[in-house]
Amino acid sequence: YILVRMKSAAETGYCFNVRRLRLQEKLVMLKYDPIAKQRVLFTEKRKIRSI
């Protein structure tokens, strides 16, 4: 696994960390952004570390 940072596409600056398999493609997911107060697209921006 690797730990990656997911960042909001709404440009609110909200982000969170999630783990994914090393050989898996980059993550893209819909999730609630508490700053924008709605569900927005989150994309993987950077690798934090290996787990």
C-alpha positions in Angstrom: 0.0 0.0 0.0 0.9 3.7 -0.3 -0.5 6.7 1.4 -1.7 9.4 -0.9 -3.2 12.9 -0.5 -6.6 13.6 -2.1 -7.4 17.2 -2.9 -10.7 18.8 -3.6 -11.4 19.9 -7.2 -13.5 22.8 -5.8 -10.2 24.6 -4.9 -11.3 25.0 -1.3 -8.0 23.7 0.0 -9.7 20.7 1.7 -7.7 17.5 1.5 -7.5 14.1 3.2 -5.2 11.1 3.1 -6.1 7.6 1.9 -4.3 4.4 1.3 -4.3 2.5 -2.0 -2.6 -0.4 -3.6 0.8 0.5 -5.2 -0.1 -0.9 -8.7 -3.6 0.6 -8.7 -4.3 3.6 -11.0 -4.6 7.1 -9.5 -7.7 7.6 -7.3 -10.6 9.8 -8.3 -13.7 9.9 -6.0 -16.8 11.8 -5.1 -16.8 12.8 -1.5 -18.3 15.5 0.8 -16.3 18.7 1.1 -17.2 20.5 4.4 -15.8 23.8 3.2 -17.9 23.8 0.0 -20.8 22.1 1.8 -21.4 19.7 -1.1 -20.1 16.6 -2.8 -17.2 17.3 -5.1 -14.6 15.4 -7.0 -11.4 14.6 -5.2 -8.2 13.6 -7.2 -5.0 12.1 -6.0 -2.3 14.8 -5.9 0.8 13.3 -4.3 2.3 10.3 -2.7 3.0 10.7 1.0 4.7 7.5 1.9 4.8 3.7 1.6 2.9 1.6 4.2 
